[in-house]
Amino acid sequence: MRITVTVDGTSYTDEVEPRLLLVHYLRERLGKVGTVVGCDTSNCGACTVHLDGHSVKSCSVLAVQADGCEVRTIEGLAQDGELHPVQQAFHDNHALQCGFCTPGMIMQSIDLLADNPDPDERAVREGLEGNLCRCTGYQNIVRAVRDAAHHMRPGAGPEAERVEDETADTTSRTATSVGGGGE
């Protein structure tokens, strides 16, 4: 099948097998190896990317499902040589050990902060519960997300990742998030 997808701001048109997973398309066809394959069962969240601004586990999405969509990977977060505030907070707070889960954690954290721009510790832990880290006790990850929340302001980041107006209904956004962490 022919698909056209925008990945990290670049449009790609490719012929793909209908059963090709988005994670494999990103890694094998486009070289986006920051999106890692952790479990192939959507349990670990290491492959989390943004599909039209919402986090998804790319091992549970077919590439054909991304046809006509915008995908943002960990490689597409930094702008003009500057790390995204969540990337910077993970760095500043030493929120990694081996680093394998870090891309998915960062992508899920951005989505979490779009829904809740000032989460407490419990909200961060619940928002990241679909992303597993085998090395840490999560303390520094939680600290990093809360630090990023304090450095970000509503409207920061790409349009698809902006914090919604407080009067907007975010229920539909959460309900339509495909395979996002914690679901």
PyMOL CGO cylinders between C-alpha atoms (Angstrom):
from pymol import cmd
from pymol.cgo import CYLINDER

trace = [
    CYLINDER, 0.00, 0.00, 0.00, 1.14, 3.53, -0.67, 0.3, 1, 1, 1, 1, 1, 1,
    CYLINDER, 1.14, 3.53, -0.67, 1.31, 5.83, 2.35, 0.3, 1, 1, 1, 1, 1, 1,
    CYLINDER, 1.31, 5.83, 2.35, 2.28, 9.43, 2.81, 0.3, 1, 1, 1, 1, 1, 1,
    CYLINDER, 2.28, 9.43, 2.81, 3.34, 10.42, 6.30, 0.3, 1, 1, 1, 1, 1, 1,
    CYLINDER, 3.34, 10.42, 6.30, 5.08, 13.45, 7.73, 0.3, 1, 1, 1, 1, 1, 1,
    CYLINDER, 5.08, 13.45, 7.73, 7.81, 12.44, 10.16, 0.3, 1, 1, 1, 1, 1, 1,
    CYLINDER, 7.81, 12.44, 10.16, 9.63, 15.11, 12.14, 0.3, 1, 1, 1, 1, 1, 1,
    CYLINDER, 9.63, 15.11, 12.14, 8.54, 17.72, 9.62, 0.3, 1, 1, 1, 1, 1, 1,
    CYLINDER, 8.54, 17.72, 9.62, 9.53, 15.83, 6.45, 0.3, 1, 1, 1, 1, 1, 1,
    CYLINDER, 9.53, 15.83, 6.45, 6.96, 14.21, 4.18, 0.3, 1, 1, 1, 1, 1, 1,
    CYLINDER, 6.96, 14.21, 4.18, 7.60, 10.65, 2.99, 0.3, 1, 1, 1, 1, 1, 1,
    CYLINDER, 7.60, 10.65, 2.99, 5.67, 8.60, 0.44, 0.3, 1, 1, 1, 1, 1, 1,
    CYLINDER, 5.67, 8.60, 0.44, 6.41, 4.88, 0.44, 0.3, 1, 1, 1, 1, 1, 1,
    CYLINDER, 6.41, 4.88, 0.44, 5.01, 1.54, -0.54, 0.3, 1, 1, 1, 1, 1, 1,
    CYLINDER, 5.01, 1.54, -0.54, 4.59, -0.60, 2.58, 0.3, 1, 1, 1, 1, 1, 1,
    CYLINDER, 4.59, -0.60, 2.58, 3.24, -4.01, 3.44, 0.3, 1, 1, 1, 1, 1, 1,
    CYLINDER, 3.24, -4.01, 3.44, -0.16, -3.69, 5.13, 0.3, 1, 1, 1, 1, 1, 1,
    CYLINDER, -0.16, -3.69, 5.13, 1.15, -5.52, 8.21, 0.3, 1, 1, 1, 1, 1, 1,
    CYLINDER, 1.15, -5.52, 8.21, 4.29, -3.37, 8.69, 0.3, 1, 1, 1, 1, 1, 1,
    CYLINDER, 4.29, -3.37, 8.69, 4.36, -1.84, 12.17, 0.3, 1, 1, 1, 1, 1, 1,
    CYLINDER, 4.36, -1.84, 12.17, 4.99, 1.87, 12.50, 0.3, 1, 1, 1, 1, 1, 1,
    CYLINDER, 4.99, 1.87, 12.50, 8.03, 1.25, 14.72, 0.3, 1, 1, 1, 1, 1, 1,
    CYLINDER, 8.03, 1.25, 14.72, 9.65, -0.86, 12.00, 0.3, 1, 1, 1, 1, 1, 1,
    CYLINDER, 9.65, -0.86, 12.00, 8.78, 1.69, 9.31, 0.3, 1, 1, 1, 1, 1, 1,
    CYLINDER, 8.78, 1.69, 9.31, 10.38, 4.45, 11.36, 0.3, 1, 1, 1, 1, 1, 1,
    CYLINDER, 10.38, 4.45, 11.36, 13.52, 2.48, 12.19, 0.3, 1, 1, 1, 1, 1, 1,
    CYLINDER, 13.52, 2.48, 12.19, 14.11, 0.43, 9.04, 0.3, 1, 1, 1, 1, 1, 1,
    CYLINDER, 14.11, 0.43, 9.04, 12.82, 2.69, 6.28, 0.3, 1, 1, 1, 1, 1, 1,
    CYLINDER, 12.82, 2.69, 6.28, 13.46, 6.14, 7.73, 0.3, 1, 1, 1, 1, 1, 1,
    CYLINDER, 13.46, 6.14, 7.73, 16.43, 5.47, 10.03, 0.3, 1, 1, 1, 1, 1, 1,
    CYLINDER, 16.43, 5.47, 10.03, 14.68, 6.89, 13.11, 0.3, 1, 1, 1, 1, 1, 1,
    CYLINDER, 14.68, 6.89, 13.11, 16.49, 4.53, 15.45, 0.3, 1, 1, 1, 1, 1, 1,
    CYLINDER, 16.49, 4.53, 15.45, 15.83, 6.66, 18.53, 0.3, 1, 1, 1, 1, 1, 1,
    CYLINDER, 15.83, 6.66, 18.53, 12.44, 4.97, 18.52, 0.3, 1, 1, 1, 1, 1, 1,
    CYLINDER, 12.44, 4.97, 18.52, 13.44, 1.68, 20.07, 0.3, 1, 1, 1, 1, 1, 1,
    CYLINDER, 13.44, 1.68, 20.07, 11.84, -1.76, 19.99, 0.3, 1, 1, 1, 1, 1, 1,
    CYLINDER, 11.84, -1.76, 19.99, 11.50, -2.94, 23.54, 0.3, 1, 1, 1, 1, 1, 1,
    CYLINDER, 11.50, -2.94, 23.54, 8.93, -5.70, 23.66, 0.3, 1, 1, 1, 1, 1, 1,
    CYLINDER, 8.93, -5.70, 23.66, 6.78, -5.73, 20.48, 0.3, 1, 1, 1, 1, 1, 1,
    CYLINDER, 6.78, -5.73, 20.48, 3.73, -6.24, 22.71, 0.3, 1, 1, 1, 1, 1, 1,
    CYLINDER, 3.73, -6.24, 22.71, 2.96, -2.61, 23.76, 0.3, 1, 1, 1, 1, 1, 1,
    CYLINDER, 2.96, -2.61, 23.76, 3.89, -3.36, 27.36, 0.3, 1, 1, 1, 1, 1, 1,
    CYLINDER, 3.89, -3.36, 27.36, 7.06, -1.33, 27.82, 0.3, 1, 1, 1, 1, 1, 1,
    CYLINDER, 7.06, -1.33, 27.82, 6.45, 1.98, 26.01, 0.3, 1, 1, 1, 1, 1, 1,
    CYLINDER, 6.45, 1.98, 26.01, 10.01, 2.29, 24.71, 0.3, 1, 1, 1, 1, 1, 1,
    CYLINDER, 10.01, 2.29, 24.71, 8.65, 2.83, 21.18, 0.3, 1, 1, 1, 1, 1, 1,
    CYLINDER, 8.65, 2.83, 21.18, 6.35, 5.74, 22.11, 0.3, 1, 1, 1, 1, 1, 1,
    CYLINDER, 6.35, 5.74, 22.11, 6.05, 8.45, 19.47, 0.3, 1, 1, 1, 1, 1, 1,
    CYLINDER, 6.05, 8.45, 19.47, 3.49, 11.17, 18.80, 0.3, 1, 1, 1, 1, 1, 1,
    CYLINDER, 3.49, 11.17, 18.80, 0.88, 10.54, 16.13, 0.3, 1, 1, 1, 1, 1, 1,
    CYLINDER, 0.88, 10.54, 16.13, -0.92, 13.78, 15.31, 0.3, 1, 1, 1, 1, 1, 1,
    CYLINDER, -0.92, 13.78, 15.31, 0.28, 15.18, 18.63, 0.3, 1, 1, 1, 1, 1, 1,
    CYLINDER, 0.28, 15.18, 18.63, -0.79, 12.29, 20.86, 0.3, 1, 1, 1, 1, 1, 1,
    CYLINDER, -0.79, 12.29, 20.86, 1.44, 9.57, 22.28, 0.3, 1, 1, 1, 1, 1, 1,
    CYLINDER, 1.44, 9.57, 22.28, 1.12, 6.09, 20.80, 0.3, 1, 1, 1, 1, 1, 1,
    CYLINDER, 1.12, 6.09, 20.80, 3.12, 2.94, 21.19, 0.3, 1, 1, 1, 1, 1, 1,
    CYLINDER, 3.12, 2.94, 21.19, 4.40, 2.54, 17.66, 0.3, 1, 1, 1, 1, 1, 1,
    CYLINDER, 4.40, 2.54, 17.66, 4.65, -1.24, 18.01, 0.3, 1, 1, 1, 1, 1, 1,
    CYLINDER, 4.65, -1.24, 18.01, 0.85, -1.35, 18.20, 0.3, 1, 1, 1, 1, 1, 1,
    CYLINDER, 0.85, -1.35, 18.20, 0.16, 0.91, 15.21, 0.3, 1, 1, 1, 1, 1, 1,
    CYLINDER, 0.16, 0.91, 15.21, 0.43, -0.18, 11.60, 0.3, 1, 1, 1, 1, 1, 1,
    CYLINDER, 0.43, -0.18, 11.60, 2.33, 2.11, 9.25, 0.3, 1, 1, 1, 1, 1, 1,
    CYLINDER, 2.33, 2.11, 9.25, -0.78, 2.29, 7.04, 0.3, 1, 1, 1, 1, 1, 1,
    CYLINDER, -0.78, 2.29, 7.04, -2.70, 3.73, 10.01, 0.3, 1, 1, 1, 1, 1, 1,
    CYLINDER, -2.70, 3.73, 10.01, -0.28, 6.67, 9.97, 0.3, 1, 1, 1, 1, 1, 1,
    CYLINDER, -0.28, 6.67, 9.97, -1.13, 7.50, 6.33, 0.3, 1, 1, 1, 1, 1, 1,
    CYLINDER, -1.13, 7.50, 6.33, -1.89, 11.21, 6.12, 0.3, 1, 1, 1, 1, 1, 1,
    CYLINDER, -1.89, 11.21, 6.12, -0.71, 11.80, 9.69, 0.3, 1, 1, 1, 1, 1, 1,
    CYLINDER, -0.71, 11.80, 9.69, 2.13, 13.63, 11.35, 0.3, 1, 1, 1, 1, 1, 1,
    CYLINDER, 2.13, 13.63, 11.35, 4.56, 11.58, 13.41, 0.3, 1, 1, 1, 1, 1, 1,
    CYLINDER, 4.56, 11.58, 13.41, 7.05, 13.13, 15.83, 0.3, 1, 1, 1, 1, 1, 1,
    CYLINDER, 7.05, 13.13, 15.83, 9.92, 11.01, 17.10, 0.3, 1, 1, 1, 1, 1, 1,
    CYLINDER, 9.92, 11.01, 17.10, 12.54, 11.72, 19.74, 0.3, 1, 1, 1, 1, 1, 1,
    CYLINDER, 12.54, 11.72, 19.74, 14.83, 12.87, 16.90, 0.3, 1, 1, 1, 1, 1, 1,
    CYLINDER, 14.83, 12.87, 16.90, 12.34, 15.57, 15.95, 0.3, 1, 1, 1, 1, 1, 1,
    CYLINDER, 12.34, 15.57, 15.95, 12.06, 17.26, 19.35, 0.3, 1, 1, 1, 1, 1, 1,
    CYLINDER, 12.06, 17.26, 19.35, 15.15, 19.46, 19.46, 0.3, 1, 1, 1, 1, 1, 1,
    CYLINDER, 15.15, 19.46, 19.46, 14.70, 22.71, 17.55, 0.3, 1, 1, 1, 1, 1, 1,
    CYLINDER, 14.70, 22.71, 17.55, 17.54, 24.88, 16.24, 0.3, 1, 1, 1, 1, 1, 1,
    CYLINDER, 17.54, 24.88, 16.24, 20.08, 22.95, 18.32, 0.3, 1, 1, 1, 1, 1, 1,
    CYLINDER, 20.08, 22.95, 18.32, 18.10, 23.44, 21.54, 0.3, 1, 1, 1, 1, 1, 1,
    CYLINDER, 18.10, 23.44, 21.54, 16.74, 20.46, 23.44, 0.3, 1, 1, 1, 1, 1, 1,
    CYLINDER, 16.74, 20.46, 23.44, 13.01, 20.32, 24.09, 0.3, 1, 1, 1, 1, 1, 1,
    CYLINDER, 13.01, 20.32, 24.09, 12.33, 21.38, 27.72, 0.3, 1, 1, 1, 1, 1, 1,
    CYLINDER, 12.33, 21.38, 27.72, 11.48, 17.77, 28.65, 0.3, 1, 1, 1, 1, 1, 1,
    CYLINDER, 11.48, 17.77, 28.65, 14.72, 16.50, 27.11, 0.3, 1, 1, 1, 1, 1, 1,
    CYLINDER, 14.72, 16.50, 27.11, 16.64, 19.17, 29.00, 0.3, 1, 1, 1, 1, 1, 1,
    CYLINDER, 16.64, 19.17, 29.00, 14.88, 18.30, 32.27, 0.3, 1, 1, 1, 1, 1, 1,
    CYLINDER, 14.88, 18.30, 32.27, 15.73, 14.61, 31.83, 0.3, 1, 1, 1, 1, 1, 1,
    CYLINDER, 15.73, 14.61, 31.83, 19.36, 15.61, 31.31, 0.3, 1, 1, 1, 1, 1, 1,
    CYLINDER, 19.36, 15.61, 31.31, 19.44, 18.06, 34.22, 0.3, 1, 1, 1, 1, 1, 1,
    CYLINDER, 19.44, 18.06, 34.22, 17.78, 15.64, 36.65, 0.3, 1, 1, 1, 1, 1, 1,
    CYLINDER, 17.78, 15.64, 36.65, 19.78, 12.53, 35.62, 0.3, 1, 1, 1, 1, 1, 1,
    CYLINDER, 19.78, 12.53, 35.62, 16.51, 10.80, 34.70, 0.3, 1, 1, 1, 1, 1, 1,
    CYLINDER, 16.51, 10.80, 34.70, 18.13, 7.86, 32.97, 0.3, 1, 1, 1, 1, 1, 1,
    CYLINDER, 18.13, 7.86, 32.97, 20.53, 5.09, 33.58, 0.3, 1, 1, 1, 1, 1, 1,
    CYLINDER, 20.53, 5.09, 33.58, 20.98, 2.81, 30.59, 0.3, 1, 1, 1, 1, 1, 1,
    CYLINDER, 20.98, 2.81, 30.59, 18.86, 5.16, 28.45, 0.3, 1, 1, 1, 1, 1, 1,
    CYLINDER, 18.86, 5.16, 28.45, 16.88, 2.46, 26.64, 0.3, 1, 1, 1, 1, 1, 1,
    CYLINDER, 16.88, 2.46, 26.64, 13.48, 3.65, 27.90, 0.3, 1, 1, 1, 1, 1, 1,
    CYLINDER, 13.48, 3.65, 27.90, 14.34, 7.35, 27.76, 0.3, 1, 1, 1, 1, 1, 1,
    CYLINDER, 14.34, 7.35, 27.76, 12.97, 8.19, 24.27, 0.3, 1, 1, 1, 1, 1, 1,
    CYLINDER, 12.97, 8.19, 24.27, 9.58, 6.67, 25.09, 0.3, 1, 1, 1, 1, 1, 1,
    CYLINDER, 9.58, 6.67, 25.09, 9.55, 8.23, 28.56, 0.3, 1, 1, 1, 1, 1, 1,
    CYLINDER, 9.55, 8.23, 28.56, 10.25, 11.66, 27.10, 0.3, 1, 1, 1, 1, 1, 1,
    CYLINDER, 10.25, 11.66, 27.10, 7.58, 11.33, 24.40, 0.3, 1, 1, 1, 1, 1, 1,
    CYLINDER, 7.58, 11.33, 24.40, 4.99, 10.13, 26.93, 0.3, 1, 1, 1, 1, 1, 1,
    CYLINDER, 4.99, 10.13, 26.93, 6.00, 12.90, 29.36, 0.3, 1, 1, 1, 1, 1, 1,
    CYLINDER, 6.00, 12.90, 29.36, 5.36, 15.56, 26.72, 0.3, 1, 1, 1, 1, 1, 1,
    CYLINDER, 5.36, 15.56, 26.72, 1.88, 14.16, 26.12, 0.3, 1, 1, 1, 1, 1, 1,
    CYLINDER, 1.88, 14.16, 26.12, 1.29, 14.00, 29.88, 0.3, 1, 1, 1, 1, 1, 1,
    CYLINDER, 1.29, 14.00, 29.88, 2.26, 17.66, 30.26, 0.3, 1, 1, 1, 1, 1, 1,
    CYLINDER, 2.26, 17.66, 30.26, -0.01, 18.63, 27.37, 0.3, 1, 1, 1, 1, 1, 1,
    CYLINDER, -0.01, 18.63, 27.37, -2.92, 17.17, 29.36, 0.3, 1, 1, 1, 1, 1, 1,
    CYLINDER, -2.92, 17.17, 29.36, -1.76, 18.32, 32.78, 0.3, 1, 1, 1, 1, 1, 1,
    CYLINDER, -1.76, 18.32, 32.78, 0.71, 21.22, 32.73, 0.3, 1, 1, 1, 1, 1, 1,
    CYLINDER, 0.71, 21.22, 32.73, 1.34, 21.06, 36.50, 0.3, 1, 1, 1, 1, 1, 1,
    CYLINDER, 1.34, 21.06, 36.50, 1.16, 17.42, 37.63, 0.3, 1, 1, 1, 1, 1, 1,
    CYLINDER, 1.16, 17.42, 37.63, 1.93, 16.35, 41.15, 0.3, 1, 1, 1, 1, 1, 1,
    CYLINDER, 1.93, 16.35, 41.15, 4.08, 13.29, 41.80, 0.3, 1, 1, 1, 1, 1, 1,
    CYLINDER, 4.08, 13.29, 41.80, 1.14, 10.90, 41.73, 0.3, 1, 1, 1, 1, 1, 1,
    CYLINDER, 1.14, 10.90, 41.73, -0.16, 12.29, 38.43, 0.3, 1, 1, 1, 1, 1, 1,
    CYLINDER, -0.16, 12.29, 38.43, 3.28, 11.86, 36.85, 0.3, 1, 1, 1, 1, 1, 1,
    CYLINDER, 3.28, 11.86, 36.85, 3.56, 8.28, 38.05, 0.3, 1, 1, 1, 1, 1, 1,
    CYLINDER, 3.56, 8.28, 38.05, 0.06, 7.48, 36.77, 0.3, 1, 1, 1, 1, 1, 1,
    CYLINDER, 0.06, 7.48, 36.77, 0.71, 9.24, 33.47, 0.3, 1, 1, 1, 1, 1, 1,
    CYLINDER, 0.71, 9.24, 33.47, 3.85, 7.21, 32.87, 0.3, 1, 1, 1, 1, 1, 1,
    CYLINDER, 3.85, 7.21, 32.87, 2.57, 3.86, 34.12, 0.3, 1, 1, 1, 1, 1, 1,
    CYLINDER, 2.57, 3.86, 34.12, 2.53, 2.40, 30.60, 0.3, 1, 1, 1, 1, 1, 1,
    CYLINDER, 2.53, 2.40, 30.60, 6.24, 3.09, 30.18, 0.3, 1, 1, 1, 1, 1, 1,
    CYLINDER, 6.24, 3.09, 30.18, 8.65, 0.82, 31.99, 0.3, 1, 1, 1, 1, 1, 1,
    CYLINDER, 8.65, 0.82, 31.99, 12.16, 1.49, 33.19, 0.3, 1, 1, 1, 1, 1, 1,
    CYLINDER, 12.16, 1.49, 33.19, 14.13, -1.50, 34.37, 0.3, 1, 1, 1, 1, 1, 1,
    CYLINDER, 14.13, -1.50, 34.37, 17.04, 0.48, 35.82, 0.3, 1, 1, 1, 1, 1, 1,
    CYLINDER, 17.04, 0.48, 35.82, 15.68, 3.32, 37.94, 0.3, 1, 1, 1, 1, 1, 1,
    CYLINDER, 15.68, 3.32, 37.94, 13.30, 3.71, 40.82, 0.3, 1, 1, 1, 1, 1, 1,
    CYLINDER, 13.30, 3.71, 40.82, 11.53, 6.40, 38.77, 0.3, 1, 1, 1, 1, 1, 1,
    CYLINDER, 11.53, 6.40, 38.77, 12.36, 9.14, 41.32, 0.3, 1, 1, 1, 1, 1, 1,
    CYLINDER, 12.36, 9.14, 41.32, 14.55, 11.11, 38.91, 0.3, 1, 1, 1, 1, 1, 1,
    CYLINDER, 14.55, 11.11, 38.91, 12.12, 10.57, 36.05, 0.3, 1, 1, 1, 1, 1, 1,
    CYLINDER, 12.12, 10.57, 36.05, 9.28, 11.99, 38.13, 0.3, 1, 1, 1, 1, 1, 1,
    CYLINDER, 9.28, 11.99, 38.13, 11.52, 14.85, 39.24, 0.3, 1, 1, 1, 1, 1, 1,
    CYLINDER, 11.52, 14.85, 39.24, 12.43, 15.57, 35.60, 0.3, 1, 1, 1, 1, 1, 1,
    CYLINDER, 12.43, 15.57, 35.60, 8.81, 15.70, 34.46, 0.3, 1, 1, 1, 1, 1, 1,
    CYLINDER, 8.81, 15.70, 34.46, 7.87, 18.04, 37.30, 0.3, 1, 1, 1, 1, 1, 1,
    CYLINDER, 7.87, 18.04, 37.30, 10.94, 20.18, 36.54, 0.3, 1, 1, 1, 1, 1, 1,
    CYLINDER, 10.94, 20.18, 36.54, 9.97, 20.36, 32.86, 0.3, 1, 1, 1, 1, 1, 1,
    CYLINDER, 9.97, 20.36, 32.86, 6.45, 21.39, 33.86, 0.3, 1, 1, 1, 1, 1, 1,
    CYLINDER, 6.45, 21.39, 33.86, 7.90, 24.35, 35.73, 0.3, 1, 1, 1, 1, 1, 1,
    CYLINDER, 7.90, 24.35, 35.73, 10.06, 25.37, 32.76, 0.3, 1, 1, 1, 1, 1, 1,
    CYLINDER, 10.06, 25.37, 32.76, 7.34, 25.00, 30.17, 0.3, 1, 1, 1, 1, 1, 1,
    CYLINDER, 7.34, 25.00, 30.17, 4.51, 27.41, 29.75, 0.3, 1, 1, 1, 1, 1, 1,
    CYLINDER, 4.51, 27.41, 29.75, 1.19, 26.91, 28.01, 0.3, 1, 1, 1, 1, 1, 1,
    CYLINDER, 1.19, 26.91, 28.01, 1.80, 27.37, 24.31, 0.3, 1, 1, 1, 1, 1, 1,
    CYLINDER, 1.80, 27.37, 24.31, 5.42, 26.18, 24.37, 0.3, 1, 1, 1, 1, 1, 1,
    CYLINDER, 5.42, 26.18, 24.37, 6.51, 23.55, 21.90, 0.3, 1, 1, 1, 1, 1, 1,
    CYLINDER, 6.51, 23.55, 21.90, 5.10, 22.50, 18.54, 0.3, 1, 1, 1, 1, 1, 1,
    CYLINDER, 5.10, 22.50, 18.54, 1.45, 23.30, 17.81, 0.3, 1, 1, 1, 1, 1, 1,
    CYLINDER, 1.45, 23.30, 17.81, 0.37, 19.65, 18.22, 0.3, 1, 1, 1, 1, 1, 1,
    CYLINDER, 0.37, 19.65, 18.22, 1.98, 19.51, 21.68, 0.3, 1, 1, 1, 1, 1, 1,
    CYLINDER, 1.98, 19.51, 21.68, 0.62, 22.74, 23.08, 0.3, 1, 1, 1, 1, 1, 1,
    CYLINDER, 0.62, 22.74, 23.08, -1.23, 22.68, 26.35, 0.3, 1, 1, 1, 1, 1, 1,
    CYLINDER, -1.23, 22.68, 26.35, -4.92, 23.01, 25.63, 0.3, 1, 1, 1, 1, 1, 1,
    CYLINDER, -4.92, 23.01, 25.63, -7.01, 25.89, 26.95, 0.3, 1, 1, 1, 1, 1, 1,
    CYLINDER, -7.01, 25.89, 26.95, -8.26, 25.05, 30.44, 0.3, 1, 1, 1, 1, 1, 1,
    CYLINDER, -8.26, 25.05, 30.44, -11.85, 25.52, 29.25, 0.3, 1, 1, 1, 1, 1, 1,
    CYLINDER, -11.85, 25.52, 29.25, -11.38, 23.04, 26.40, 0.3, 1, 1, 1, 1, 1, 1,
    CYLINDER, -11.38, 23.04, 26.40, -12.74, 19.53, 26.80, 0.3, 1, 1, 1, 1, 1, 1,
    CYLINDER, -12.74, 19.53, 26.80, -9.72, 17.22, 27.10, 0.3, 1, 1, 1, 1, 1, 1,
    CYLINDER, -9.72, 17.22, 27.10, -11.86, 14.12, 27.67, 0.3, 1, 1, 1, 1, 1, 1,
    CYLINDER, -11.86, 14.12, 27.67, -12.10, 13.37, 23.95, 0.3, 1, 1, 1, 1, 1, 1,
    CYLINDER, -12.10, 13.37, 23.95, -8.33, 13.84, 23.54, 0.3, 1, 1, 1, 1, 1, 1,
    CYLINDER, -8.33, 13.84, 23.54, -7.62, 11.28, 26.23, 0.3, 1, 1, 1, 1, 1, 1,
    CYLINDER, -7.62, 11.28, 26.23, -10.24, 8.85, 24.98, 0.3, 1, 1, 1, 1, 1, 1,
    CYLINDER, -10.24, 8.85, 24.98, -8.87, 8.88, 21.43, 0.3, 1, 1, 1, 1, 1, 1,
    CYLINDER, -8.87, 8.88, 21.43, -5.22, 8.45, 22.34, 0.3, 1, 1, 1, 1, 1, 1,
    CYLINDER, -5.22, 8.45, 22.34, -4.21, 5.22, 20.61, 0.3, 1, 1, 1, 1, 1, 1,
    CYLINDER, -4.21, 5.22, 20.61, -2.09, 2.96, 22.79, 0.3, 1, 1, 1, 1, 1, 1,
    CYLINDER, -2.09, 2.96, 22.79, -0.66, 5.81, 24.86, 0.3, 1, 1, 1, 1, 1, 1,
    CYLINDER, -0.66, 5.81, 24.86, 1.08, 5.06, 28.10, 0.3, 1, 1, 1, 1, 1, 1,
    CYLINDER, 1.08, 5.06, 28.10, -1.18, 3.92, 30.89, 0.3, 1, 1, 1, 1, 1, 1,
    CYLINDER, -1.18, 3.92, 30.89, -3.89, 2.56, 28.61, 0.3, 1, 1, 1, 1, 1, 1,
]
cmd.load_cgo(trace, "trace")
